[in-house]
Structure formats: structure tokens, C-alpha cells
Amino acid sequence: MNDAENLTKLLSHLPPAVFHGFLTGEIGVAMHGPDPKQGKREQRAAIEAVLTALPVRERQKIDEMAERIVLLSDGAGQDVVEGFREDIFDDASRKAFGGIRNQYERAIWLYSNEPDIFKEALDARQADVFRQSASCYSGFIAPPHLAVKDDPESRNSFHQKIAQRLDCETADVAVQFFKRLRPETNTGEDVEIYQISIHNNRPPELVDCVQASELVTQEVISAASSHITYEPANGHLEVLSRDTNGREVLARIAADCIFKSPFFGATIPLKQYDYQSLAGSRNFDLSGENVSSVKVVELGHTLANHRSLLVKIWTKDVDNIHAAAKSMIGPTFDFRDHRLNYAKLSIRLKKDGAERARTITVVLRDDNKCNVKTKREKDRALCDRLLAKWHLVKEIGDGATAPVHALAA
């Protein structure tokens, strides 16, 4: 199945019985159950044979669904899942989910048993793919509190100009308009945000598949997506697109057709997560926050010879992570002698009205990855505020010094 990368991953990592149940129960693929007398390799080979025999378009559609499972199965995806597992309110279901150790099986469990949570977690995971990545994200400064023009004439004008920009027919472009609320970072109060989603057909791709024991080539058309958001409260105009050179053009078309406003080319600085300060003991300012406690529960680093060390402690450990590391490794060990590439903070929230006390985990990894963007909007706003308050995040780049080019409507 060289045209179905995600299905291949699930086939390799899931128990055959679980994968069979997913394909037959959730997807509707007709096949016999795994033979318990066979080993896992033979069982997987039988499942693969059925999938390989499917028409390529049908297999690609299933692979797209499998991609959603895979997105919630890697490290960042599991960070998202951990953040949403508290939303499983049924005690029996929460216990059943907690007993699953295979990350792919955990994602499938959510897909099958908690579809709303799965969708919310997937949206958060996909946001994490885009945000904080210069390869996918650009933020621009626009005037605040603009009136959004969503009348048929404005929408049609936008649709046509986007099609011209993409050099395709308007029928090959789908445009969706949304208005929703999300918490503001500093106050936590809900603010309006407008989103325009653009989907366009890519050029046809040729993919290989097997029919009647022959390798044949079929033509497949898939869509690419871009998203434009505008937050009237601060004038931030954000574009999420893999087309690096086209992001500013999309922003300008939106400003011209939907906002009827000048567009300023000044960019919003990206955030840089700076967690090296966690290498030493420190206090966290909790004044004015609905937070009862904060603890660094994991720290890790990698040496030049690719050996790595990850120290973990329990949230109720009497020691902090630095004292625990010295007791386990040696009295002279100090995280400040190493460059950290992983950290986890456990933030315990107080009971707030009908919402019970709960814990939020913030994971910082590698050069500039953080799971804050994978959280629910309310939690994301809180974590953004706390990380800034604790000086664990800074802005890189300076929108104020970027050249400003006004584009009149």
C-alpha cells in the first residue's frame, strides 16, 4: 500500500483485532475477522490484502480518515489527548481509556467512543501543526474593530479573486465563512474572531495501485486548504497556509474584499519558548490566578553522542525535580550544565464554580515546540498568560520595525 501511508502505520502499530474492528465498524470495510490461530504477521497480511484490493479512491478516502488517527498518536498528538481526557466525564469510560497504553489505540478509542472530544482534540492538534511555524504561519497587523463585509457581493468578489490568485476556475475553489468566540489571552474574556477557510483542488496526482495482480496508475485529485482569521479586538490578521509566498497576497485580498480596509504589511512577531531557565530552581508567581500550584515534573536533555536523560517526578513528590535528580544521579548533577530539550510543567487549577479542580500539563520540547496551542481555547489563553508571566516565552522578530505598506481598498 505505497499510496496509503497512514493506513500502513495503523496496520503496523495496532493489534490486528483492534484495526479490524476499526475498519469494519467505523469504515464499513467487509472482511473476515482475524484468525486467532495465526500470528500477528499473518493476520496483518490478510488485512493488507483486503485493503490493497480496494479501488484506489476508496483506499485514499480511508487513508485520509486514518491520518486523523495518526495525528493524535505522535508525541504532540498525545499531549493534546492528555489535555482533553478530563472531558471524558463517565467514570467507567475514563477508566477504560486510562487502561489503554498503545497511543494509536487511544486515538481510535476517542474516535469511536468520544467523537466530539476527538474532533476538538484534532482541531487543536492541527492548529499546533500550523502555529509557531514560519513554514505555515504568517501574522499581519490590520486596523482593529473593522466591520466584516459578508454580503453576497463581497463574498463573490473574494471568491473570484482567490480563484484568479490560484489560477483556477471558481468552481474548483470552495470558500467558507465562520464567526466564533475565543478567550482573549490577557483577560480570558471571550472575543469575536472571524475565519475564512479556502479549499482548492491541487493538480491531479498519479498514484500506483494493484488491480488483477497488475500494477496500474490512477489519477487522483486532492484539495489544499488555507485559513485566514481576523480578530477585531486587536486587528490581528493571521494566515495559515503552506504556500509561503502567497500568504501576504491572501491577507491583502481579504482586506480588499471582506474588510474594505487598508492592509498594513507589518508582521506579528512569532513566539519563542525559552525554557532553559527551568534548569535552575525557581518560583512561579501565582498572584491573581486561579492556580493552586505549579511544579516542574519532567526535564530532559540529549548529549552530543545522542544519549539522552529524562528525569520524571510525581506531582506530590516532596522534593522538586532538581533535588530528585541529585538523589538519583549524584550530588554534583546540575541541569544548568546541560541544554534542555524537554520540559513538562504540571499546573493545578482551583475549583471554579461548576468546573472541578483539574490539572493542565504544559510540554515544551525541542527548539520551539509547545503544546499550549493544542489546548482548548480557554486553557490556551490561560497558559499563554502564565508562560508570559513566568518569562518562559518571548517574541522573536519585531512587527514594529517591519516595512509598512498600505493597500487602499
Residue pairs with C-beta under 8 A, 6 or more apart in sequence:
1 7
1 8
1 11
1 48
1 51
1 52
1 59
2 208
3 56
3 59
3 60
3 63
3 207
3 208
3 209
4 51
4 59
4 60
4 62
4 63
4 66
5 63
6 63
6 64
6 66
6 67
6 69
6 70
7 51
7 59
7 62
7 63
7 66
9 66
9 70
9 73
9 104
10 19
10 22
10 66
10 69
10 70
10 104
11 19
11 44
11 47
11 48
11 51
12 44
13 73
13 102
13 104
14 22
14 102
14 104
14 105
14 108
15 40
15 102
15 105
16 34
16 40
16 43
16 44
16 47
17 33
17 34
18 105
18 108
19 44
19 47
20 31
20 33
20 34
20 47
22 108
22 111
22 112
23 29
23 31
23 47
23 51
23 62
24 30
24 31
25 112
26 65
26 111
26 112
27 62
27 65
29 50
29 51
29 54
29 62
31 46
31 47
31 50
32 46
34 43
34 46
34 47
35 42
35 43
35 46
38 46
51 59
51 62
52 59
52 209
52 210
53 210
54 62
55 209
56 207
56 209
56 218
56 220
57 218
57 220
59 209
60 207
60 220
60 222
68 111
68 118
68 122
69 104
69 107
69 108
69 111
70 77
70 104
70 107
71 77
71 122
71 125
71 126
71 129
72 78
72 80
72 81
72 106
72 107
72 110
72 118
72 121
72 122
72 125
73 103
73 104
73 106
73 107
74 103
75 365
76 125
76 128
76 369
76 371
76 374
77 103
77 107
77 125
78 103
78 106
79 361
79 363
79 371
79 374
80 121
80 124
80 125
80 128
80 371
80 374
80 375
81 103
81 106
81 107
81 110
81 121
82 361
83 121
83 124
83 360
83 361
83 371
83 374
83 375
83 376
83 379
84 110
84 117
84 120
84 121
84 124
84 376
85 94
85 97
85 98
86 358
87 114
87 117
87 120
88 94
88 97
88 114
88 117
93 113
93 114
96 109
97 106
97 109
97 110
97 113
100 106
100 109
107 118
110 117
110 118
110 121
111 118
120 376
121 374
124 373
124 374
124 375
124 376
125 374
127 373
127 374
128 371
128 373
128 374
129 136
130 136
130 137
130 227
130 240
131 137
131 240
131 373
132 270
132 271
132 368
132 369
132 370
132 373
134 270
135 242
135 244
136 240
136 241
136 242
137 238
137 239
137 240
137 270
138 238
138 239
138 241
138 247
138 248
138 251
138 267
139 236
139 237
139 238
139 239
139 267
139 268
139 270
139 399
140 236
140 237
140 238
140 239
140 248
140 251
140 263
140 264
140 265
140 266
140 267
140 268
141 235
141 236
141 237
141 264
141 266
141 267
141 268
141 399
142 230
142 235
142 236
142 237
142 251
142 255
142 259
142 261
142 263
142 264
143 235
143 261
143 262
143 264
144 232
144 233
144 234
144 235
145 232
145 233
145 235
146 230
146 232
146 235
146 259
146 260
146 261
147 259
147 260
148 179
148 194
148 230
148 232
148 258
148 259
149 257
149 258
149 259
149 260
150 177
150 258
154 257
154 258
154 260
155 175
155 177
157 257
158 175
158 196
158 253
158 254
158 257
158 258
159 170
159 173
159 175
160 170
161 253
161 256
161 257
162 173
162 175
162 198
162 200
162 250
162 253
163 169
163 170
163 172
163 173
163 200
165 246
165 249
165 250
165 253
166 173
166 200
168 200
168 201
172 200
172 201
173 198
173 199
173 200
173 201
174 198
174 199
174 200
174 223
175 196
175 197
175 198
175 199
176 196
176 197
176 199
177 194
177 195
177 196
178 194
178 195
178 196
178 197
179 192
179 193
179 194
179 195
180 192
180 193
180 195
181 190
181 191
181 192
181 193
182 190
182 191
182 193
182 377
182 381
183 189
183 190
183 191
183 377
183 378
183 380
183 381
183 382
184 190
184 191
184 233
184 381
185 381
185 384
185 385
186 385
188 378
188 381
188 382
188 385
191 231
191 232
191 233
192 231
192 232
192 233
193 229
193 230
193 231
194 229
194 230
194 231
194 232
195 227
195 228
195 229
195 230
196 227
196 228
196 229
196 254
196 258
197 225
197 226
197 227
198 225
198 226
198 227
198 228
198 250
199 223
199 224
199 225
200 223
200 224
201 221
201 222
201 223
201 224
202 221
202 222
202 223
202 224
204 219
204 220
204 221
205 219
205 220
205 221
205 222
206 217
206 218
206 219
206 220
207 217
207 218
207 220
208 215
208 216
208 217
209 215
209 216
209 217
209 218
210 216
224 242
226 239
226 240
226 241
226 242
226 243
226 246
226 247
226 250
227 239
227 240
227 241
228 237
228 238
228 239
228 240
228 250
228 251
228 254
229 236
229 237
229 238
229 240
230 236
230 237
230 238
230 254
230 259
231 238
236 268
237 251
237 254
237 255
237 263
238 268
239 247
239 248
239 250
239 251
241 247
241 250
248 265
251 263
252 263
252 407
255 261
255 262
255 263
255 407
255 409
256 263
256 407
256 409
259 409
260 409
261 409
262 406
262 407
262 408
262 409
263 406
263 407
264 404
264 405
264 406
265 402
265 403
265 404
265 405
266 399
266 400
266 402
266 403
266 404
267 397
267 399
267 402
268 399
269 395
269 396
269 397
269 398
269 399
270 395
270 396
270 397
271 393
271 394
271 395
271 396
272 368
272 393
272 394
272 395
272 396
273 364
273 368
273 369
273 370
273 387
273 392
273 393
274 391
274 392
274 393
274 394
275 340
275 343
275 364
275 392
276 339
276 340
277 391
277 392
278 296
278 299
278 335
278 340
278 343
278 392
279 299
279 334
279 335
279 336
279 338
279 340
280 322
280 335
280 336
281 320
281 322
284 294
284 390
285 389
285 390
286 292
286 293
286 294
289 382
289 386
290 349
290 350
290 352
291 347
291 348
291 349
291 350
291 386
292 348
292 349
292 350
292 357
293 347
293 348
294 345
294 346
294 347
294 348
295 313
295 315
295 320
295 321
295 345
295 346
296 320
296 321
296 343
296 344
296 345
296 346
297 312
297 313
297 314
297 315
297 321
297 344
297 345
297 346
297 361
298 310
298 311
298 312
298 313
298 321
298 342
298 343
298 344
299 310
299 311
299 321
299 325
299 335
299 340
299 342
299 343
299 344
300 308
300 309
300 310
300 311
300 340
300 341
300 342
300 343
301 308
301 309
301 335
301 338
301 339
301 340
301 341
301 342
302 308
302 309
302 341
303 309
303 338
309 329
309 338
310 342
311 321
311 324
311 325
311 328
311 329
313 319
313 320
313 321
313 324
315 346
315 348
315 359
317 324
319 327
322 334
322 335
325 333
325 335
326 332
326 333
341 365
341 366
342 363
342 364
342 365
342 366
343 363
343 364
343 365
344 361
344 362
344 363
344 364
345 361
345 362
345 364
346 359
346 360
346 361
347 359
347 360
347 361
347 362
347 383
347 386
348 357
348 358
348 359
349 357
349 358
349 359
349 360
350 357
351 357
360 375
360 379
360 382
360 383
361 371
362 370
362 371
362 372
362 383
362 387
363 370
363 371
364 370
364 392
370 387
370 393
372 380
372 383
372 384
372 387
373 380
375 383
384 393
387 393
